[in-house]
Amino acid sequence: MSKKTLLIISGGIEAVPIIKQARDMGLRVVVSDGNPSAPGFEIADERIIASTYDHERTIELAIESNKKNPIHGVMAAAADVPYTVSYVSNGLGLTGIPLESARITTDKLAMKEFFKTHGIPVPWFSNISNEEHLNKLLRETEKNLIVKPVDSRGARGVIRLLKNIDPDWAYNESLKHSPSKRLMVEQWIEGRQISTESIVTEDDVTTPGLSDRNYQYLERFAPFVIEDGGDLPAELSQDEKDAIDRVISNVARCLSVKNWTIKGDIVIGANGPLVIEAALRLSGGYFCSHTIPLSTGSNIVEAAILMALGEKIDIKKYAPCFKQHVCQRFIFPEPGVLTEVKADPRIYNDKNLEMLNIYVKAGDAIPKIVSHPCRAGTIVTTGKTRKEAIDNAQRILSSISIKSDFGG
């Protein structure tokens, strides 16, 4: 009997662990990416060269591939391309998510409007048409606001409208990062922000991924909103966990999503969880592939692969079960040309170090930190307590020397 074939859209570095998981499950893997040098191609059985955002070119080449070796499932890996995934799965007659639901979740304004209409709790928001409109909203509300593109990702163009920030500048800076040249404003909720990753079946939901997002450098990088990793498990009461599951279940219901994964950005407000964003895909940032299984033992990537293939899963198998504390932090060098990137080789033998990826080298130019792609590396550590996991991360980070000609 021939192997089943899975098409994974994205061959980026964060997709590699998902591709490896599929290979380990005995699958034949086709990888699609617009970068001919994408690292995922090195371990793929077949490659498709097409932008992950070009749904028409991707389906065209997927149909050709399907004629030679039938494709049994389509999914994305650490890439915000649910529309491409849905377009291809619909075109090939495979399991997937509704095309309209995929479209809604790739437009932040449309998503918020849809959720509000269906009773999903979200922060206050509004579209903005120009600088004058933004200034008018600021005069009329006492809310703390952020401005952001409706169709970008990785915190690109997300700016807090602090008192010392020129709204006209913020508008035009954010607009640079919107392909459709559309922006929105949203209330900045003072509350704990939680990264979630859930598995949704026809009649149940479980959320193995619950991480307290770390914003310790919020003021350092202001007015840009830069996350510095997270800590698992999130410190939530059982009532808060149940409330998050109910919200995700309602998101899935109104989007007609079954047997799929949902990534969420949640803020715990005064009256419970509010949805900042929801994505119909596996997360990036090594959340699904590393930190969730390290903390809970739940192999959410396996579940996502099986559901993409149209197979039924036992959701109880993937329910979270505390295993250990996990800390993830990112590396943010000072802007400038790097003169030194050096790590003590002994740290790689540290039993609490699960991952250390440094993406830069001497001679690289480091720009001003304005979005998540500006990260220069990531580290994941474990510990018997949250404090121990965090201390382990800080200890290892302190042994890494990254210097630039404009900073230490």
N, C-alpha and C positions, 0 to 999 in steps of 0.2 A: 504494500500500500504506500503510495507516494506521500511525502510530507505535505502538510497544509502550509499555505503561503500567507504571510502577513505583510502588508504594505505599511511601513512606518514613514510618516511624513515629517521630515527633519532628520538631518544627520549631524547636527551640531554636537559639540563636546558633551553637553548635558544629556543628549539623547543616547550616547554610547551605552550607559548602563542598562537602558531599556532594551536596546537592540541586543545586547549580550543576554539579557533575561529571556528574550524570545528565542534566541539561538539555543540557550540551555534547555528550553522547553521542547526542543526537537523540531522547531519550525524553520521553514525556509523564509528568509527575510529579504524583502525588497525595500530599499531605502530611497526616498525622494528628497532632493535638496537642490537649491540653485547654485550652490558652491561646489565646483568640480573637485575641490580638495577637502570637502567635508570629512571630518574624522570618522563618521559613521560608515562611510563607504568602505573603509578598510576591512570591516567585518561583515559587510553585507553580501548576500548571495547574488544580488543584482542591484544595479543603480539606475535611478531615473533622474536626469538632470532637468529640474524645473523649479522655479521659485516656489517656496512653500505657500506663498500668497497668490500664486497664479493657478487658480482652480481649473481653468480651461486647458492650459497646457498640461497640467498634472493628469487630468482625466484622459486626455488624448494619448499620453504615453502609457498610462495605466491600462488602457484598453488594449494597446499593442502588447504589453507585458502579459495581460490576462489571456490573450489568445495563445501564447506559448506555454504558459504555466498558470492555471487558474488561481486567482487571488481569492482568499477566503475571508479576509478581514482587513480593515483599514483603521488606523489610529494615528494620533500625533504624539510626539515625544518631546516634552519640554519646549513646545512651540505653540504660540497662541493662534492656531490656524483651524479652528473648528469648522469654518465655512468650507475650506478646501476638503477637509475630511468628510464632511457631510455630502458635498457635491460629488466626490468620488464614490463614496459608498452608495449613494442613490443611483449614480450612473452605472455601477456594476451590480446593482440589485442586492447589496449586502446589508448586514446589520449596521445601524448607525443612529444618528440623531436627526430630527427633522431639520430640513434646510432653513426654514423660517426661524426656528429656535437658534440655530447657529448664527444666523444673520443678526438677530436681536442681541446676542451676547458679545458680538464683536463691535457694537456701537454702544458706548457707555451711556449716552443720553437715551437712546431707544430702550436700553435695558432698564434704566431707572424708571422711565415712564411706564414700561410694561409691568414692572414689579409693583409700582404704586397702584396701578389699575387693578392688579390681582391681589392686593392686600398684603404684599410682602413688605416688611418694615425696612425703610431706607432713610438715610439722612435727607434733610431738605436740599433741593437742587433746583437749578434753572438753566435753560439755555442762555447763551449770550450772543448777540449779533454783532457787536462792535464795542470799541472802547467806551463810548458814551453810555451804552446800555450797562456795561459793567460798573461804571461809576455811579449810575443811577441806582443799581441794586445795592451798592455799598452804602449809599446815603440812606436808603430806605430800610435797611436791616441792621440789627445789632449783632447778628450772628458772625462768628469767625468763619471765614470762607477760604476755600482753595479754588484755583482755576486749573483746568486741565483739558487736554484734547479729548474729543469723544472717541478717537480711533487710533490711539497710540498705546504703548506698553512699556514696561520696565521703568516706570515713573518718569518717563521723558515728558517734559513740559508741565509737570505737576508742581505748582507754586502756591505757597501759603501767602495770602494777602495780609501780611503783617502791617502794622501801623506805619512803619518806615519804608514800605515798598510802594513804588509808583504803580498804580493800577494800569496805566497805559503801557508801561514797560512790561509788566507781567502778562498783559494780554498779548502783546506782540511776540514776546519770548515764547509763550506757550503755543502760539499759532504756528511757529516754525516747525513744530513737531506733529502737526495734524495734516495727514495727506489730503483730507477733504476740506481743510481750512474751516473747521467747526470746533467751537469750544463750549464748555459748560462750567458752571460754578457749583460748588457743593459745600454744605456745612462741614466744618472740621469739628468732629465730635471729640470732646475730651473724655477719653475712656480707653480701656485696654483693647488693643487691636490683636486679633487672632487670625492666623492663617489656618485654613481648614482644608481637608481633603476627604471627600466622602465617596462611598460606594452606594449606588442606588439600584435596587432591583424593582421588580414589578410591585412588590408588596412590602418592602422594608428599606431602611437606610441605616448605614453605620458610618461613623466618622473616625477612622483610625488616626487621621492627621489633625492634631490640635497643638498649635505652637504659639507661644507668646511672642509676638513680633517685637524686636528690640529697636528702639529709636533713641538710644543714648546720645547719638550725634545729631539730633534734630536741630539744635541751635548752631552747632558747628557748620552745618551745611545749609542753614536757612538762607533764603526762603524755600529752597528745594527740599522735597520730602524724601529723604534717603533712609532706607531700612538697613540696619546692621545685623542681619541674621535673626535668630530666634532661639527660644528655649523650649524643649519638650520634656515631659508633658506640660501643656498649659495648665496653669493653676486656676482651675475652674471647679465650681461646685457641681454636684450631679445634676441639680436643677438647671444650671447654665448649660451643661453638656446636652441635656434633654431638649432645652429650648433651641439650641443650635441645630440639633437633628430635626426638630419640627420645622424650623425655617428652611433648611436644605430640602426637606421632603416636600414642602410647599413650592419651593423653586422648581424642583423636578416635575411636580405635578402640573404647574401652570405652563411649563415649557414642553410638556409631553415627552419627558426624557425617562427612559426605563433601561435598566441594565447598562449603566454607564457610570463614569466617575464625574464628580463635580468639584472643582477647586473654588474655594471661597475666601474672600477678604471680609472679615466680620469685625465690627466694633461693638463692644458691650456698652450700651447706653444706659441711661437711668431706668428705662423700662424694658431692658433686655437687649438681645442681639439685633443689630441692624446690618443689612447687607451693603457693603461698599461696592463690591463687584462679585460676580460669579462667572466661572469659565467652565465650559463643557470639555474638559481635557485633563490630562495629568499635568501636574505642576512642574515648573523648572526649579532651578536653584538646588537640585539634589534633594528636594523635600520628599518626593515620592520614592526615590530610589535608595536613599541613604538614611535620612534622619527619622522618617516614620518607622521603617523596619527596625532600626537600632533601638528606638524608644519603646515600640509596642510589639515587635515581632510580626506585625501584619505585613504581608507581601501584597501591597495594593497594586503594584505593577503587574503581578501575575493575574490578579483579578481583572484588571483593565484589558489585558491581552485576551483572556478567555472570553470576556464579554464582547470585545471587538470581533471575535471569531464566531459570535452568535451562540456561544455555549452558556448553559445555565450554571450558576455558581451557588454554592452554599454560603450565604452571606455571613453566617455565624463563624465560619472558618477565618474570616478576615476582620472580625471584631477586635478592637484594641484591647490589649492586655499588657499592663505596665511591665516593662522589662528593665529599663534603666533611664537615667537622666542624660539628655543630649544637649549640647550647646553648639550652635553654628555662628561663626562670626566671619565678616568679610575684611579684606585688606584695602585700606584707602591711603595710599601715599600722598605726600604733599605734591602739588602741581610742579612741573618742571621736567627737565631731562634727567633720567635716572643715571646716577653715577655708580651705584652699587646695589646689587640684589644678592643677598647671601643668607643662607640658613645653616645653622649648626646641624651637621649630618646626624648627630646623635638623637635629635628629636624624632626622627623617623622610627626609632625603636621604642618610643614611648607607648606603653600598653593602652593609654587612654586616647591616643591619637587615631582617629578613624579615617581622616582625610585631610590632606594639605595640598592644595593646588595653587601654585603661584603662576599667574598668567603673563607676567612682565619680566623683562631682563634689562641689564644695563644698556643704556643708549635709547631706550624707549622714551617717548614724550608722554608725560601724564598731564591730561587736561584738568581744568577745574571740575570738581565733582558736582555734577548736576543731575545724574540719573544712575540707575542701577548698573547699566553697562560700563560705567566708569570703575567698577570694582577691579582690583588688581590681583585678587586671589580669594580663596575661601578655606576655612578650617572647620573641621567637625571633631568634637571631643566628647567623651563620655565621663560619667562620674557616679558615685554612689548617692550623691545629693545634687540638687541644682547648683548650689554654690561650688561644689567640687568640680562639676563639669565646666562651669564658667571660669573658675580659677585655672583649671588645666588649659583652657583655650588661651587665656591671657598670658600664662606662663610660657606657652609655646610661641605665641605671637611676639613676646618680648625678646625671644632669641633669634628673631628674623630681622635682619638689617636691610632696610630699603631706604636709600638716600637719593636726593635729587639736588641739582645745583641751585634750587630755590627753597630748599627745606631740609630738615633732618630726616 
